[in-house]
Amino acid sequence: MSERVRIVVVMGVSGSGKTTLARALAVAWPATFLDADDFHSAPAKARMASGQPLTDRMRAPWVRRIALDLQQRVAAGERVVLAFSGLRRRHRDRLRATGLPLRFLFLQGDKALVAARLHARHDHYMPASLLDSQFAALEAPREEADVARIEVADPPAVQLRDALAALALP
């Protein structure tokens, strides 16, 4: 399956380790790394930095920009690993609607562990105060055959091993 898949979406709440796993996977499964945060508008980033969560309506153009970029990259022959929250099923479905061969890796884990990670980082616009809104918005992937689960509590090397194994599944 790894030769068929062109896009791997590493998803989960803020602080779950999406960027860390996605960067490592992009090296191990040679692909372009993309961070969905880079597709947010300046007003959206400012809103989140002020402690206000985005609404679904505010997220819609962001997801459209990501989907368009993925289509262009795959058309150019690239493989991509995307760090993307994917909190809502409709956002995951929007990426699926591109028709591109993709696979999701869901970083699932304990809220307390994720909160501790968020409190420890100081170089991100997303404040720890928005973690509750992230978990509230999360529609955990159930009955979505293209989603593999990765444990947040596992060390990065184990997460990468599990991610590569998930890509090898038929």
MARKEBA-673938 format. One record per residue (C-alpha): residue number from 1; residue in three letters; x, y, z. Coordinates in steps of 0.1 Angstrom, whole numbers, plus 5000, padded with zeros to 4 digits. Layout:
<atoms>
ATOM  pos  code    c1    c2    c3
ATOM  NUM   ala     X     Y     Z
...
</atoms>
This chain:
<atoms>
ATOM  pos  code    c1    c2    c3
ATOM    1   met  5000  5000  5000
ATOM    2   ser  5028  5024  5007
ATOM    3   glu  5035  5027  4969
ATOM    4   arg  4999  5035  4962
ATOM    5   val  4995  5060  4990
ATOM    6   arg  5007  5095  4980
ATOM    7   ile  4996  5114  5011
ATOM    8   val  4998  5106  5048
ATOM    9   val  4978  5128  5071
ATOM   10   val  4991  5128  5107
ATOM   11   met  4961  5141  5127
ATOM   12   gly  4952  5148  5163
ATOM   13   val  4946  5176  5188
ATOM   14   ser  4972  5204  5193
ATOM   15   gly  5001  5191  5213
ATOM   16   ser  4996  5154  5204
ATOM   17   gly  5029  5153  5184
ATOM   18   lys  5016  5156  5149
ATOM   19   thr  5045  5177  5136
ATOM   20   thr  5072  5156  5153
ATOM   21   leu  5058  5123  5138
ATOM   22   ala  5051  5139  5104
ATOM   23   arg  5086  5153  5101
ATOM   24   ala  5102  5119  5110
ATOM   25   leu  5078  5101  5086
ATOM   26   ala  5086  5125  5058
ATOM   27   val  5123  5115  5061
ATOM   28   ala  5117  5077  5066
ATOM   29   trp  5091  5074  5038
ATOM   30   pro  5107  5100  5016
ATOM   31   ala  5080  5127  5011
ATOM   32   thr  5075  5165  5014
ATOM   33   phe  5065  5176  5049
ATOM   34   leu  5037  5201  5052
ATOM   35   asp  5023  5217  5083
ATOM   36   ala  4986  5226  5080
ATOM   37   asp  4992  5255  5104
ATOM   38   asp  5011  5272  5076
ATOM   39   phe  4978  5273  5056
ATOM   40   his  4959  5293  5083
ATOM   41   ser  4952  5330  5076
ATOM   42   ala  4968  5356  5097
ATOM   43   pro  4934  5365  5113
ATOM   44   ala  4928  5328  5122
ATOM   45   lys  4962  5326  5138
ATOM   46   ala  4956  5358  5157
ATOM   47   arg  4922  5346  5169
ATOM   48   met  4937  5313  5182
ATOM   49   ala  4966  5331  5198
ATOM   50   ser  4941  5353  5217
ATOM   51   gly  4925  5321  5231
ATOM   52   gln  4895  5319  5209
ATOM   53   pro  4889  5287  5190
ATOM   54   leu  4880  5287  5153
ATOM   55   thr  4845  5279  5142
ATOM   56   asp  4838  5253  5115
ATOM   57   arg  4829  5281  5091
ATOM   58   met  4864  5297  5098
ATOM   59   arg  4881  5264  5092
ATOM   60   ala  4864  5257  5058
ATOM   61   pro  4887  5279  5036
ATOM   62   trp  4917  5266  5054
ATOM   63   val  4908  5230  5046
ATOM   64   arg  4901  5240  5009
ATOM   65   arg  4935  5256  5007
ATOM   66   ile  4951  5224  5020
ATOM   67   ala  4931  5202  4996
ATOM   68   leu  4941  5223  4966
ATOM   69   asp  4978  5223  4976
ATOM   70   leu  4977  5185  4980
ATOM   71   gln  4961  5180  4946
ATOM   72   gln  4988  5202  4930
ATOM   73   arg  5017  5184  4947
ATOM   74   val  5004  5149  4938
ATOM   75   ala  4999  5160  4902
ATOM   76   ala  5035  5171  4902
ATOM   77   gly  5046  5136  4914
ATOM   78   glu  5052  5144  4950
ATOM   79   arg  5044  5123  4981
ATOM   80   val  5033  5143  5011
ATOM   81   val  5032  5139  5048
ATOM   82   leu  5008  5165  5063
ATOM   83   ala  5005  5174  5100
ATOM   84   phe  4968  5184  5102
ATOM   85   ser  4944  5184  5131
ATOM   86   gly  4916  5167  5112
ATOM   87   leu  4894  5172  5142
ATOM   88   arg  4861  5170  5123
ATOM   89   arg  4851  5142  5101
ATOM   90   arg  4839  5167  5075
ATOM   91   his  4875  5180  5072
ATOM   92   arg  4888  5145  5067
ATOM   93   asp  4861  5139  5042
ATOM   94   arg  4870  5171  5023
ATOM   95   leu  4906  5157  5019
ATOM   96   arg  4892  5123  5009
ATOM   97   ala  4869  5141  4983
ATOM   98   thr  4901  5151  4964
ATOM   99   gly  4902  5115  4952
ATOM  100   leu  4939  5114  4961
ATOM  101   pro  4953  5082  4976
ATOM  102   leu  4958  5090  5012
ATOM  103   arg  4960  5075  5047
ATOM  104   phe  4953  5090  5081
ATOM  105   leu  4974  5084  5112
ATOM  106   phe  4954  5095  5143
ATOM  107   leu  4975  5104  5173
ATOM  108   gln  4952  5094  5202
ATOM  109   gly  4960  5098  5238
ATOM  110   asp  4954  5111  5273
ATOM  111   lys  4943  5147  5277
ATOM  112   ala  4965  5152  5307
ATOM  113   leu  4996  5141  5288
ATOM  114   val  4987  5164  5259
ATOM  115   ala  4981  5193  5283
ATOM  116   ala  5015  5188  5299
ATOM  117   arg  5031  5190  5264
ATOM  118   leu  5012  5221  5255
ATOM  119   his  5022  5238  5288
ATOM  120   ala  5058  5230  5281
ATOM  121   arg  5060  5246  5247
ATOM  122   his  5063  5283  5242
ATOM  123   asp  5070  5287  5205
ATOM  124   his  5035  5282  5191
ATOM  125   tyr  5006  5305  5186
ATOM  126   met  4981  5279  5200
ATOM  127   pro  4977  5284  5237
ATOM  128   ala  4972  5255  5261
ATOM  129   ser  4939  5272  5271
ATOM  130   leu  4924  5260  5238
ATOM  131   leu  4930  5223  5245
ATOM  132   asp  4895  5218  5259
ATOM  133   ser  4880  5232  5227
ATOM  134   gln  4902  5209  5206
ATOM  135   phe  4890  5178  5225
ATOM  136   ala  4854  5191  5223
ATOM  137   ala  4857  5196  5185
ATOM  138   leu  4874  5162  5180
ATOM  139   glu  4852  5137  5162
ATOM  140   ala  4874  5107  5168
ATOM  141   pro  4877  5086  5136
ATOM  142   arg  4854  5056  5140
ATOM  143   glu  4845  5033  5112
ATOM  144   glu  4870  5051  5089
ATOM  145   ala  4889  5023  5072
ATOM  146   asp  4918  5046  5061
ATOM  147   val  4927  5057  5096
ATOM  148   ala  4954  5039  5117
ATOM  149   arg  4958  5048  5154
ATOM  150   ile  4991  5058  5169
ATOM  151   glu  4995  5062  5207
ATOM  152   val  5005  5097  5219
ATOM  153   ala  5023  5082  5250
ATOM  154   asp  5046  5060  5229
ATOM  155   pro  5082  5073  5223
ATOM  156   pro  5088  5089  5188
ATOM  157   ala  5107  5059  5175
ATOM  158   val  5078  5036  5184
ATOM  159   gln  5053  5060  5168
ATOM  160   leu  5074  5061  5136
ATOM  161   arg  5077  5023  5135
ATOM  162   asp  5039  5020  5139
ATOM  163   ala  5033  5046  5113
ATOM  164   leu  5055  5028  5087
ATOM  165   ala  5038  4995  5096
ATOM  166   ala  5004  5012  5090
ATOM  167   leu  5015  5023  5056
ATOM  168   ala  5025  4987  5047
ATOM  169   leu  4990  4974  5054
ATOM  170   pro  4969  4963  5025
</atoms>
